[in-house]
């Protein structure tokens, strides 16, 4: 599985961005898609989770503002980010989990989100 994240950029506080994670390879083996983020000097943190069954879960700090979803083609996972705050600024990474004789994780390269106050 290969992942390509894109859609980051510079936005003013209160604005919106939509991140995309495009998967290639054995995409039908993916069980869970996640978005993580890492701000300078901080640990990487989980932002949102989307399962192959269609359920979504969010970190408390983004609930009500961010939405994770899957495209119709099943190879793209989105993170719609609304009401952005300066503290949302970070490099955002998409992550895929495959359960096949163990648990395997794959990472995209990250996309930078900058929020100006």
Secondary structure, DSSP 8 states (H G I E B T S, - for coil): -EEEEE--EEEETT--EEEEEEEESSGGGEEEEEEEEE-TTS--EEEEEEETTS-EEE-GGGTTTEEEEE-TTSSEEEEEE-S--GGG-EEEEEEEEEESSSEEEEE---EEEEEE-
